[in-house]
Amino acid sequence: MAAAPLPTAAGQGPAQFEVLVPPPADGSTRARLGRLTLPHGVVDTPQFMPVGTNATVKAMSPDDLREAGASIILSNTYHLYLRPGHERIARLGGLHKFMSWDGPILTDSGGFQVVSLGELRKIDDDGVTFQSHIDGSYHRFTPEHSIEVQEALGADIAVAFDQPVPPASSSIEAVREAMARTHKWAERSFAAHTRSDQALFGIIQGGLDPELRAESTRFMTALPFDGICIGGLAGDETPDQRAAALDIAVDLLQSDPRPRYLMGLGSPQDLLEAVHRGVDLFDSVLPARVARNGQLWVPAGRLNLRNAQYVDDPRPVQQGCRCILCRQFSRAYLSHLFRADELLAYRLATCHNLTFTLDLMAELRTALRSGTFTASLPELRARALPSRARELPVQPQ
């Protein structure tokens, strides 16, 4: 398919993106402040998207998400196709009405399941055959089918079908083959997409190889997608390898007017460094997943509320935090809930970690708006806990 001409600005179509504060001319950071306007609302960037795989962020209500500060969420095309079915959701009024979320939604394409369900799928040039993890039945996903499902769901942003691979452990031949397939599927996804009220993002692949990552970036930016996803990272690569791959893509995206979305990144430290390198949007299950395991993020560290040292601790998880957990309950209470296997533990812990993550993103936007981002980097890095942060001591901080 011949590529259509690129839009002259990112203000056309269902996704209108404006860079409000560009990176400084001195090159000290590539971070930028933006605003993405979608059919169901405005998303200030840089921004994190909580993941609601099955049309719900686990343990959270829509009101909980709004209170945490979420302005856009992600749902999973493949899982919703299997259960309850995209046609059923469409009959019931679309995904927004179905899950009672009136803000923007992005649906992924099902491409992530090509990696995550590696033992339950077979790939060929036309598409992917999945064996359902629910009942063992077989299902065929092609670019056209992925778009059909996403259009039925009715999210604000759909994503082209792609083939990611683990970036560090895949051979260069496997990366090249997956990238070439992703490029063909991107063209087919674009050709299949018909909803004028739904944006469509394309996905850059290319693993960690500089030439392949650059080739994929050039290919994807030549297609008239509404936004650009940076895929095939947030996997088994090191932070330094991820940074190098990001720098290659962002170098080539400097004059591109569209939003940039790094898929699957979720730890506060990783988010900060990717914003510093020029990325606008992120998603991950990580804040909610570690919360359900009892790990609570706080400035410069984390607490494991399943540990015995917190059973008599009367302090809030984080002094001054605005979440419902920190406003009303103690570490001792949450420790009790986890030990008693009470479901409230999952809700309170998830509220906290998502509030922490979304407040960090708001702090980054404030620094960008005021022009103090570069000067604030040491303080911001001290606040954003490392990916493998040591647990903080129980003594008063």
C-alpha positions in Angstrom: 0.0 0.0 0.0 1.4 3.4 -0.9 1.8 5.7 2.1 -0.6 8.7 2.1 1.0 12.1 2.7 1.7 13.0 6.3 -0.6 15.6 8.0 1.0 19.0 8.2 0.2 19.2 11.8 -0.8 17.0 14.7 -4.0 19.0 15.1 -6.0 17.2 12.4 -8.3 14.2 13.0 -9.5 12.7 16.2 -6.1 13.2 18.0 -5.0 16.8 18.3 -1.6 17.1 19.8 0.1 20.4 20.8 3.6 20.8 22.2 3.1 23.5 24.8 6.7 23.7 26.1 9.3 22.3 23.7 12.7 21.0 24.9 15.2 23.7 25.7 17.6 24.7 22.9 20.6 23.8 25.0 19.9 20.1 24.7 20.0 19.5 28.4 16.8 17.5 28.1 14.4 16.3 25.4 11.4 16.4 27.8 8.5 18.4 26.6 5.1 19.5 27.9 2.1 18.7 25.6 -1.6 18.4 25.4 -3.5 15.6 23.5 -7.1 16.3 22.8 -9.2 13.2 22.1 -13.0 12.6 21.6 -13.5 11.8 25.3 -11.3 14.4 26.8 -7.9 16.1 27.2 -4.7 14.3 28.2 -1.9 16.5 29.5 1.5 15.0 28.7 3.8 13.5 29.8 1.2 11.1 31.2 0.9 7.6 32.5 -2.1 5.3 31.5 -3.3 2.8 34.1 -4.0 -0.6 32.5 -7.5 -2.0 32.7 -6.9 -5.3 30.8 -10.5 -6.6 31.2 -12.2 -3.3 31.1 -11.2 -2.6 34.7 -8.1 -1.6 36.5 -7.9 -4.5 39.0 -9.5 -3.6 42.4 -10.3 0.0 41.2 -13.6 1.7 40.4 -13.8 4.5 37.8 -14.2 6.9 40.7 -11.0 5.6 42.3 -9.2 6.2 39.0 -10.5 9.7 38.8 -9.5 10.4 42.3 -6.0 9.0 41.7 -5.7 11.5 38.8 -6.0 9.2 35.8 -7.0 11.0 32.6 -6.7 8.1 30.2 -6.6 4.3 30.6 -5.7 1.3 28.5 -7.7 -1.8 27.8 -6.7 -5.0 26.1 -8.1 -5.9 22.7 -7.3 -9.6 22.8 -8.7 -10.2 26.3 -11.9 -8.3 25.6 -12.3 -10.1 22.3 -12.2 -13.4 24.2 -14.4 -12.3 27.1 -17.0 -10.8 27.0 -16.6 -10.3 23.2 -16.2 -7.1 21.2 -19.6 -7.6 19.5 -21.3 -7.8 22.9 -19.5 -4.7 24.1 -20.6 -2.9 20.9 -24.2 -3.9 21.4 -24.1 -2.6 25.0 -23.0 0.8 23.8 -19.2 0.6 23.5 -16.4 0.3 25.9 -16.8 3.7 27.6 -20.4 3.0 28.5 -19.7 -0.7 29.3 -17.1 0.1 32.0 -18.6 3.5 33.0 -15.5 5.5 32.2 -16.2 8.7 30.4 -12.5 9.7 29.8 -10.2 8.7 27.0 -9.3 5.0 26.4 -6.5 3.5 24.4 -6.8 -0.1 23.3 -3.7 -2.1 22.4 -3.8 -4.3 19.3 -3.3 -7.7 20.8 0.3 -7.6 19.7 1.6 -7.9 23.2 0.0 -11.3 23.5 2.3 -12.4 20.7 5.1 -12.2 23.3 3.2 -12.9 26.5 1.3 -16.0 25.2 4.4 -17.4 23.4 3.4 -21.0 24.1 -0.1 -20.5 22.9 0.3 -18.9 19.5 1.7 -19.6 16.0 2.8 -16.7 13.8 2.9 -16.5 10.0 3.1 -13.6 7.6 -0.7 -13.1 7.5 -1.3 -13.1 11.2 -1.3 -15.0 14.5 -3.3 -18.0 15.6 -3.9 -18.0 19.4 -5.0 -20.8 21.6 -7.3 -19.3 24.3 -5.9 -19.4 27.8 -9.5 -19.6 29.0 -10.9 -22.7 27.2 -8.2 -23.9 24.7 -10.2 -22.7 21.7 -8.3 -21.3 18.7 -8.6 -17.7 17.4 -7.1 -16.0 14.4 -5.8 -12.4 14.7 -4.8 -10.5 11.6 -4.2 -6.8 11.3 -7.7 -6.5 9.8 -9.3 -8.4 12.6 -7.5 -6.5 15.3 -8.7 -3.2 13.8 -12.3 -4.6 13.5 -12.3 -5.5 17.2 -10.8 -2.1 18.3 -13.4 -0.2 16.2 -16.2 -2.2 17.8 -14.8 -1.4 21.2 -14.8 2.3 20.3 -11.7 3.5 22.2 -10.3 7.0 21.5 -7.0 5.5 20.3 -6.5 2.2 18.5 -3.1 0.7 17.8 -1.8 -1.1 14.7 -1.2 -4.9 15.0 2.5 -5.7 15.5 4.9 -8.4 16.4 7.1 -7.5 19.3 10.0 -9.8 20.4 12.1 -9.8 23.6 14.7 -7.2 22.7 17.8 -8.5 24.5 17.3 -12.3 24.1 16.2 -12.3 20.5 18.6 -12.9 17.6 19.1 -10.2 15.1 17.4 -12.4 12.5 14.3 -12.8 14.7 14.2 -9.0 15.3 14.6 -8.2 11.6 11.8 -10.7 10.7 9.4 -9.4 13.3 10.2 -5.8 12.2 9.5 -6.5 8.6 6.2 -8.3 9.5 5.3 -5.3 11.8 5.8 -2.9 8.9 3.5 -4.9 6.6 0.9 -5.3 9.3 1.1 -1.5 10.0 0.1 -0.8 6.4 -2.7 -3.3 6.5 -3.9 -1.9 9.8 -4.0 1.6 8.4 -5.9 0.4 5.3 -8.5 -1.5 7.4 -9.1 1.4 9.8 -12.4 3.3 9.0 -13.6 5.1 12.1 -13.1 8.8 11.7 -13.7 9.4 15.4 -10.9 7.0 16.5 -7.2 7.8 16.3 -4.8 5.1 15.1 -1.1 4.8 16.3 1.6 2.9 14.5 4.4 1.0 16.4 8.1 1.2 15.9 10.0 -2.0 16.4 13.7 -3.0 15.7 14.9 -4.3 19.0 18.2 -3.0 20.3 20.0 -2.9 16.9 20.6 0.8 16.0 20.2 0.3 12.3 16.9 -1.7 12.6 15.5 0.7 15.2 16.3 3.7 12.9 14.8 1.8 9.9 11.6 1.1 11.7 11.3 4.7 12.9 11.7 6.0 9.4 9.2 3.5 8.1 6.5 4.2 10.7 6.8 8.0 10.6 6.3 7.9 6.8 2.7 6.5 7.4 0.0 9.0 8.4 -0.8 7.6 11.8 -2.1 9.9 14.5 0.6 9.0 16.9 3.8 7.0 17.2 4.3 4.0 19.6 7.8 2.9 20.5 7.5 -0.8 21.0 9.7 -3.8 21.7 11.2 -2.2 24.8 10.3 -2.4 28.6 11.2 -6.1 28.3 14.4 -7.9 29.0 16.8 -5.1 28.1 18.8 -3.1 30.6 18.0 0.6 31.3 21.1 1.6 29.3 20.1 -0.5 26.3 16.6 1.0 26.5 18.0 4.5 26.7 20.2 3.9 23.6 17.2 2.6 21.6 15.0 5.5 22.7 17.7 8.0 21.7 17.8 6.6 18.2 14.0 6.8 17.8 13.6 10.3 19.3 16.5 11.7 17.3 14.5 10.8 14.2 11.2 12.1 15.7 12.4 15.5 16.6 10.6 17.3 13.7 7.6 14.9 13.9 4.5 16.7 15.3 2.8 13.6 16.7 2.7 12.2 20.3 5.2 9.5 21.3 4.1 6.5 23.4 6.5 4.1 25.0 4.6 0.9 25.6 4.8 -1.1 28.8 7.0 1.1 31.0 5.9 1.5 34.6 8.5 2.0 37.4 8.8 5.7 38.5 12.6 5.8 37.8 12.1 4.4 34.3 9.2 6.8 33.6 11.3 9.8 34.6 14.3 8.8 32.4 12.0 8.2 29.4 10.3 11.6 29.9 13.8 13.1 30.0 14.5 11.4 26.7 11.4 12.9 25.0 8.5 10.4 25.5 5.0 11.6 26.1 2.8 8.6 27.0 3.3 5.4 29.0 1.3 2.4 30.2 2.1 -0.5 32.5 0.4 -3.0 34.9 3.4 -2.6 37.3 2.0 -0.1 39.8 -1.1 -2.1 40.4 0.6 -5.5 40.2 3.2 -4.7 42.9 0.5 -3.1 45.0 -1.4 -6.4 45.1 1.8 -8.1 46.3 2.0 -5.6 49.2 4.7 -3.3 47.8 3.9 0.4 48.3 5.9 3.1 46.5 7.0 6.1 48.6 9.6 8.8 47.8 13.0 7.2 47.4 12.0 3.7 48.2 9.2 1.2 48.9 7.5 -0.5 51.7 6.5 -4.2 51.8 3.4 -4.2 54.0 3.5 -8.0 54.2 6.6 -7.7 56.5 6.1 -8.1 60.2 7.8 -4.8 61.0 4.6 -2.9 60.0 2.0 -4.8 62.1 2.2 -2.1 64.9 3.2 0.9 62.7 0.6 3.6 63.3 1.9 6.0 60.5 0.4 6.4 57.1 2.2 4.7 54.2 3.3 8.1 53.0 2.9 11.3 55.0 1.1 14.0 53.0 -0.1 11.6 50.3 -3.6 12.5 49.1 -4.8 8.9 48.4 -7.6 7.3 50.4 -5.1 4.9 52.0 -2.8 7.5 53.4 -5.6 9.9 54.4 -7.6 7.4 56.5 -5.6 4.3 57.4 -2.3 3.2 58.9 0.5 0.9 57.8 -0.6 -1.4 60.6 -4.2 -1.6 59.2 -3.0 -2.3 55.7 -0.6 -4.9 57.0 -3.5 -6.6 58.8 -5.6 -6.6 55.6 -2.9 -8.3 53.6 -2.4 -10.9 56.3 -6.1 -11.5 56.6 -6.4 -11.8 52.7 -9.0 -9.0 52.8 -9.9 -7.7 49.3 -9.8 -4.1 50.6 -6.0 -4.4 50.8 -5.8 -4.6 47.0 -7.9 -1.6 46.5 -6.2 0.6 49.0 -2.7 -0.4 47.9 -3.5 0.1 44.2 -5.0 3.5 44.9 -1.8 4.5 46.6 0.6 3.3 43.9 -1.4 4.8 41.1 -1.7 8.1 42.9 2.1 8.1 43.5 2.7 7.4 39.9 0.3 10.0 38.6 1.4 12.6 41.1 5.0 12.0 39.9 3.9 12.7 36.3 2.1 15.8 37.4 5.3 17.0 39.2 7.2 16.4 35.9 4.6 18.5 34.0 4.9 21.3 36.6 8.7 21.4 36.3 8.4 21.5 32.5 5.8 24.3 32.6 8.0 26.4 34.9 11.2 25.7 33.0 12.9 24.0 35.9 12.9 20.4 34.7 16.6 20.1 34.0 17.6 21.9 37.3 15.1 19.6 39.2 16.4 16.3 37.7 18.6 15.4 40.8 15.7 16.0 43.1 13.3 14.2 40.9 15.7 11.2 40.5 16.0 11.1 44.3 12.2 11.0 44.6 11.5 8.4 41.9 12.3 5.0 43.5 14.8 2.8 41.6 13.5 -0.2 39.8 15.0 -2.4 42.5 14.8 0.0 45.4 15.9 -1.2 48.8 13.1 -1.3 51.3 13.0 1.7 53.6 13.5 1.2 57.3 10.6 1.4 59.7 12.1 4.2 61.8 10.4 7.6 61.4 11.7 9.4 58.3 
